[in-house]
Amino acid sequence: MSVKVAFVSLGCDKNLVDSEVMLGICQKRGFTVIQEEEMADVIVVNTCCFIRDALEESIQAIIEMGKMKANGNCKALIVCGCLAQRYEKEIFNEMPEVDAVLGTSSYEKIAEAIKSVLAGKKQVKNIGIPKGAMENEDNSISRIVSTAGHFAYLKIAEGCDNRCTYCIIPYLRGKYRSRHMESLVKEATVLAEKGVKELILVAQDTAIYGCDLYGKSMLHELLKKLAAIDGIEWIRILYGYPENITDETIKEMAEEKKIVKYLDMPIQHGCDSVLKRMGRRSTANLIREKVQKLRTAMPDITLRTTVITGFPQETDEEFSELVSFVKEMKFDRLGAFTYSCEEGTPAAKMSGQIDEDIKTERKNIIMDVQKNISAQKCETFVGRKLIVMVEGRLPEENIYCARSYRDAPDIDGLVFVSSDEELLTGDFVRVNITKAGDYDLYGTAECRFDL
């Protein structure tokens, strides 16, 4: 009987891609992949520890899966990802139920780890960081997509060369390592053949894709090749740092109809003195200039960003600068996070650490400001028509959930669609927008739409 393996994937979309690659490897090696942890012979937890909340969620998941191992069918518990990379000794010392740990770039060894543990080996570990983005880029071809099937994330690089003083990622995932363009095009083609219509490009910084392999940013060239793939209708870019977004990328975004006019561009603050303490290479004026370029080239572009409140030594005046900057820039989407003091980072050693209640108060102020901006932006779409991708149906309300070009999965708003005709997940539909909320839109379906 085949060994049954279940996965618990936590954290970001980049982690999700790693989990999907591991699922594919396991299936390719003859294991049976199942969703029910309680029925599994092996449980794999792919962890995150980017901030404190993520670390606590990962630990709790390991504890819960450990109980299944103690009281159920599970014979092996394997921990992968950031927590394993950062705390492999502590995991083995404090969680004896864990049989193996695989670091952030060792997930391709999952089949070997499973076989070793089931053969009776204890405390199996593999924590190295290879030179390339992947040890075998062909492993991405067999990945099992765990999203709805009509969209998938495409991780174009691994690691990070930035040394933001608050961030642990470079210590966990190593230097920035782009994947070869040919491999990415091959993977995207396979995804399209499986029914994926939307590709969402992710990396720690998508804007510098190719600099390490080709000597300069080649994101624009990658976009051209991906747009040429039959079946791919939308291409969305996440996590492009403002200082690295090139004119060539902006031009390609503006001219290629398959690239949705959307960009996630993390800025983290709007005050130069805080940005300098954060180790960021951007300034408020640089961000202004980049936003102006993007909006000039694409007047309908949706810009999403993130900011951090309560960074060490952030004064009332510096926070006021951030508030003013958010009001001035009017980002379409914005997420605010309180600063998380991460062990091993330069910011954790800074004086002037700020109380949690002040961090939270400042975050709430930012989100109140953004709520008003978002509501005003949404209101401008009333009376307009949008092409949306159907995500599913709320049967109790007899309404469909959908996403427009303005909406990345899980992080942005939705378009709620009334329709007399049955709609299917993944359908493109033209919708007449009739109502706006603070973050969501409401409308009536007119017809299915082939892009």
N, C-alpha and C positions, 0 to 999 in steps of 0.2 A: 504493500500500500504506500502511495506517495506521501511524503512528509508535507503537512499542511502548515503554511506560513501566513501570518497576519501582520499588517503594518499599522503603526500609529505614527502619523506624520504631523509634527508641530512646527510652528514658526512661519517663516516667510515663504513666498512663492518659489524662491530659489531652492529652499530646502525641499519643497514639494517635488521639484524636478528630480532632485537626487533620489527621493523616495520612489518616484516612478521608474527611474533607471534601475534601482535595486529590484523592484517588482519584476521588471522585464528580465533581469539576470536570473532571478530565482525561477521564473517560469521556464526560461531557456535551459536551465540546468536540471529540469525535471521535477521541481517542487510544485505543489499545488498552492496557488495564491487564493486566500479566502478573506472575507471581510470580518467574520465573527471571531473576535479574539478568544472567546471562551471555548471555541472549537479547535483552536490552533495547537499544533505541536511546538511551533516556534513563534515567538512574538518579537518583533523588531520595533523599537521606539526610536524614531529619528528626531532628535532634540534640538532645541534652541536655547540660547542663554544670552541673547543680545542685550536685554535689559532684565532687571530684577523680576518683573512679572513673568517674563518668558522662562526664566530659570526656575521659578517656583512651579509653573505649570508643568515643566519637563520633569521635575523631581516627583511631583504628584502623580504624573502618568506612569513613571517607572514603579512607584509604590503600588499603584492600582494593578499594573500588569504583574508585579511580583506576587500579589495575592492570588491572581489566577494561576500562577505557576505553583504556588503552595497548595492550592485547593482544587485544581482542575486538571485539564489535559496537558497543559504546557510543560514541555521538557527543557526548554531553553529560552532564556531572555537575553536579547542582544540590544545594546544601546549604541546609537550612532549619532553623528552630527556634532554640533558645537559644544554641548555639555560634555560629551565623551572626549573631545579634543582638549578641552580646558581642564577637566577634573577627573581624568581617568584613574588616578591613584585613589582619590577620595571615593569614587564610585565603587571600586573593588573593596576598599576598606570598610565603607559604611553601608553598602548594599550587597551583601553576600549572595542575594538571589540573582544578581547580574552575572552572566556567564562569559560575555564578551563585549568589548568596546571597539568601535571603529571610528576613527577620526573623520574630519570633514572631507578629506580627499581620499579616504580609504574605503568608501562605500562600495566601490566596485569589487571588493574582496568579500562581499556578503555571503556568497555561496560557500567559499572556503571556510569562513567563520562558522557557518551553520554546520557544515560537515565535521569540523573539528570539535565543536561542542557536543554534538550528538555522538561522537566517537569517544566521549568521556574526558576530553581536555578541559582544564579549568582556567579561568581568567585569561582567555584568549584576547589578544589586543593587536591592533594595527593602527598606529597613529602617525604615519609619515605624511609629508606633503610633497607630491611629485612635481617635476619641473613643468609639466604641461597642465592644461585645464582638466584633462581627463587622462587616465592611463590608456584607455582604449576608446577612442571616440565613436567607434562602431556600436558600443554598448547603448548609445543614445537612440540608435535606430530601433531597437527592440523594446524601448520603454513602454510601459502600460500607462496610458493617460487616465488619470483619476478624476479629472474635471468632467464636465457634462458631456464632452465629446465634440462639441461644436467650437470650442476654443481650447487652446493649450499654450502654456508658457514655453518659451524657447530661451534657455540660458546660454548666452553668447560668450560669457567669460566667467572666470572664477577668481577669487581673491581681490585684493585692493592695495594700491600703492599710496593712497592718501593716509596721512597719519593724523586724522582728527583726534583731538586730545581726549574726547569722551568715548571713543569707539574701540571695541575690543576685536572687531572683525579681522584686521590685518594680522593680528597675533594668532587668530584661530584658523584663517583660511589662506594665509600666505600672500605672496605678491600677485599682482594682477596678471592673469594668464588668459589670453584670448583663445577661443576655439578656432580651428581652421575654417575658413569660409566654405570650402567644399563640403566639409562635414555638416555644417549647419544647413546648407542648402539641401543636402541629401536627407537629413532628418526632417526638415520642413516639408519636403516632397512626400515622404512617407506619412507624415501627419495629415497632409492634405488628402492623400489616398484613403486614409481612415475616416475622413469626414470632417476634419478640422477646417473651419472657415476663418477663424481669427487667430493670428499669431501675436503673442504678447512678449516682446523682447525684454529680458531682465538680465541684470548683472549688478555688481556693486556700483558701477558707473558705466552705463551703456555708451555714453558719448565718446569714450576713448577706445572703443573697440578697435582692435587691430594695431594699436600703437606698438605693442611689443613684438608682433609678428611681422608687420609690414613697414614699420618706421613712421607711420602717421595714422591718424584716425581714418578708418575705412568703414565707418558705420553707413555712410551714404552709399558705398558700393554694395555692401551687404543688403541694404534696403532694396536696391535695384534688382538684385538677384532673387530676393524673396518675393518681390512683387510680380516677377515673371512666372511664378509657379501657378499652374492651373488649380483652381479650387480654393486658393487662399483669396479672401475678399477684403479682410481687414487686417492691417498690421498696426500694432499699438506699441509705443515706446515708453518704458518706465525707467525711472532713476537715472536721468541724464544730468550731470552736474552743470550748472550754468556756465562756468568758466571754460568748459570743454566742448560745448556745443558749437560745431563749426558752421560756417556759412554754407558749405557743401551739403551738410545734413539738413539745414533749414530749407535750402533750395529743393532738395529731393522730397522733403515732406510736403512742400507747397505744390510741387508739380505732379507727384504721383497720387492718383486718386485712391489707390488701395491703402495708402497710409492715412489712417484717421488723423484728423487735425486735433491731436491731443498729445500732451507731453507732461510726464511727471518729472518735475525739476526740483529736487530737494535744496532748500536754501539754508534752513536751520535758524537763521536770525536776520534781522534787518539793521543791526547796529554794528559798525565797523570794529569797535573795540571788543565786543563780544565775539565777533567772527574771528578776530585775531587770536583771542584766547582759546577759541575752539580749534585753532589750527586750520581753519578753512582758507582756501586761496581766493575766494571771491570777496567782493566788497558790495556795499549797497548800490553804488553807482554802476558797477559791472552788471549786477542783477537787473537794474533798471534798463541798461542798454540792451541786454540780451532779451528781456521781455518785449521791449519796443521793436527789436528786429523780428522777433517771432510774430508779434501781432501785426506788424506792417506786411510781412510776407503772407500771413494767414489771418485775416481779420476775424474769422470765426473760430480760431483755435481755443481749445480748453486747456488751461494751464493748472496743474495741480502741484502743490508743494507741501512741505512739512516744516515746522518750526519747533524749537525746544525752549521751554520756559524754565527759569530758575537755575540756569547754568551758574557755576561758582562765581561769586563776586558781582552777579548781575544786579545793578543798582536800580532804583525806581526810575531814574532818568533813562537808563539803557533800555529798560522794559518799555517805557513810554515811546522810545524811538521805534521799538518793534511794533507796538500798536499802531503808531502813525504810518509805518511802512506798510503794514498789512492793509490799512485803510486806503493808502495811496495806490498800491499795486492792484488791488481788487482781483486777487487770484480766484479763479472759478471754483477751485476745490482747495481746501487747506485742512491739514490735520495738525493739531498741537499736542505735544508730549512733554511731560515733566522730565527734567534731567534725572537720569539714573546714574548713580555713582558706582562705576564698575571697577572692581579690584584689578589692579595692574595697568590702569590707564593713567596718563599724566594728569587728567582733570581730577581724578580721585585724590591726588596729593595736594591739590590747590587749597589755599586758605579761602575763607569766605564761603564755605558750603552753606546752602540756603535751606531753611526749614521746609519740610514737606508741605505744610499747609499754605505757605507763601507760593511755592511752586504751583500747587493746585489752583490757588486763587488766580494766579496769573494765567494759567492755562484756560480757566473758565472765562476770563475776560476776553482772551483772544478768540475763543470759540463763539462767544456772544457777538463779537464784531463780525466774525466770518459768517455767522448765521444770517445776519442782515445782508451782507454782500451776496451770499448764495441765493437768498430769497429774491433779491433784486435781479440777479442774473437769470434765475429760473423764470421770472415773470416776463422777461423779454421774449420767451419762446411761445407764449400763449398766442394762438392764431397762426402759428407756423406749422410746417409739416416736417417731420423727421423720419429718417429711415432707422428702424430699430431691429435688434436681434432678439427674438423671443427666448426667454430663459426658463419659463415654466408657467404654471397656472395655479391660482388660488381658488380652489373649487368652492369653498364656502362663500366667497365673495363674487364668484363668476367673473373673474378678471385675470388678465395675463400680466406677468412680470417681464420686462424687457430692458435692454440696455441700448442707448444711443451711442454715437461716437464720443459723447461727453463722459461716458461711464465705464471705468475699468471694473472688473468683477470684484465683489466683496468690499471694496474700499469707497466706492462712489454711490451716487443715488441710483434710482431706477425710474423707468417709465412704466406706469400702470396703464394697461391697454384694455379697453372694452371692444369686443368683437362679436358680431353675429355669426361669423364663420369660425370653425375650429382652427386653431393655430397650433403648430408643432414647434417644439424646442429646436432652436437653430434656424427657424424661418426668419427671413428678412421681411419686414412689413413696413409700409408707409403709414404713418400715424398723424392725424390732425390733433395738435396739442390744444386742449380746452381749458386746462387748469394747471396752476403751479403751486407747489408747496415750498418749504424752506430748502429742501434738497432734491425733491422728486418732482416728476412731471406726470400729468394725467392726460389721456387722449383716447381717440376712437380710431380703430383700424380702418383704413380705406381699401387696401389691397396688399396681397403679397407682392414682393418686389425682388426681381433678380438683378443683382449688381453686375 
